[in-house]
Amino acid sequence: MASRLQLVSFDMPTIDEIEIASRRRTLWIARTVALAVSAGMAAWLGVRVKAASAARHAIRDEAESAKAAPPASARVVHPEPDTWEAVVAIEGSLLPAREADLGFRAGGRLGA
């Protein structure tokens, strides 16, 4: 019995085909990253615009309510003279933080 060997041939890609596939993969990754960054920036911008719009509406509503509210009533007060004694309670001692003993060769006082 003779066995037959069957040769299977695989078409090996050429270097050009490998480079083209690598470029396509790199381009696909770059486009995906660019799309993700663009979507993130658009979402961030949308949130910022919405917050600014809400703040603007809040300020406008506050201004309108201030215009619509009646003015606050005022009470007139006349001053009266009075006396006041300042009393300050202090706890602790009045000792210096540092002390120094000075000594001189000659005693006496300095004259002007």
C-alpha positions in Angstrom: 0.0 0.0 0.0 1.4 3.2 -1.0 0.3 6.3 0.8 -0.1 9.4 -0.9 1.1 12.6 0.6 -1.0 15.5 -0.2 0.7 18.8 -0.2 -1.4 21.7 1.0 -0.2 25.0 -0.2 -0.9 28.1 1.8 -0.7 31.4 0.2 1.6 33.4 2.4 0.9 37.1 2.5 3.5 39.2 1.0 5.3 42.0 2.9 3.2 44.6 1.0 0.0 42.9 2.1 1.2 42.8 5.7 2.1 46.5 5.6 -1.3 47.4 4.1 -3.1 45.4 6.8 -1.0 47.0 9.5 -1.8 50.5 8.1 -5.5 49.7 7.9 -5.5 48.5 11.5 -3.5 51.6 12.7 -5.9 53.9 10.7 -8.9 52.1 12.3 -7.5 52.5 15.8 -6.7 56.2 15.1 -10.2 56.9 13.8 -11.8 55.1 16.8 -9.7 57.1 19.3 -10.4 60.4 17.5 -14.2 59.5 17.5 -14.0 58.7 21.3 -12.2 61.9 22.1 -14.6 64.0 20.0 -17.6 62.4 21.6 -16.1 63.0 25.1 -15.4 66.7 24.3 -18.9 67.1 22.8 -20.5 65.6 26.0 -18.3 67.9 28.2 -19.2 70.9 26.2 -22.9 70.0 26.4 -22.7 69.7 30.1 -20.9 73.1 30.4 -23.4 74.8 28.2 -26.4 73.4 30.1 -24.9 74.5 33.4 -24.2 78.0 32.1 -27.8 78.2 30.7 -29.2 77.1 34.1 -27.1 79.7 35.9 -28.3 82.4 33.5 -31.9 81.4 34.0 -31.5 81.4 37.8 -30.0 84.9 37.7 -32.8 86.1 35.4 -35.5 84.6 37.7 -33.9 86.1 40.8 -33.8 89.5 39.1 -37.5 89.2 38.1 -38.6 88.2 41.6 -36.6 91.1 43.1 -38.4 93.5 40.8 -41.8 92.0 41.5 -41.4 91.9 45.3 -42.6 94.9 47.3 -39.9 97.0 48.9 -39.0 96.0 52.4 -40.6 98.2 55.1 -38.2 100.4 57.0 -38.4 101.6 60.7 -36.9 104.9 61.6 -34.8 104.9 64.8 -33.7 108.0 66.6 -30.3 107.8 68.3 -30.1 108.3 72.1 -26.9 109.1 74.0 -25.7 106.4 76.4 -22.5 105.5 78.3 -20.6 102.3 78.0 -17.7 101.0 80.1 -15.4 98.6 78.4 -14.6 95.6 80.7 -12.1 93.0 79.5 -11.6 89.9 81.5 -8.1 88.5 81.3 -6.9 85.1 82.6 -3.3 84.2 83.1 -0.2 86.1 84.1 1.8 89.1 82.6 5.2 87.4 82.9 7.6 87.9 80.0 8.2 85.0 77.7 12.0 85.3 78.2 14.0 87.0 80.9 17.6 88.3 80.9 19.8 89.3 83.9 22.1 92.1 83.0 25.2 93.0 84.9 27.3 96.2 84.6 30.8 97.0 85.8 29.8 100.4 87.1 26.6 101.3 89.0 24.6 104.4 88.7 22.4 106.1 86.3 22.9 107.6 82.9 22.5 111.3 82.7 21.2 113.3 79.9 
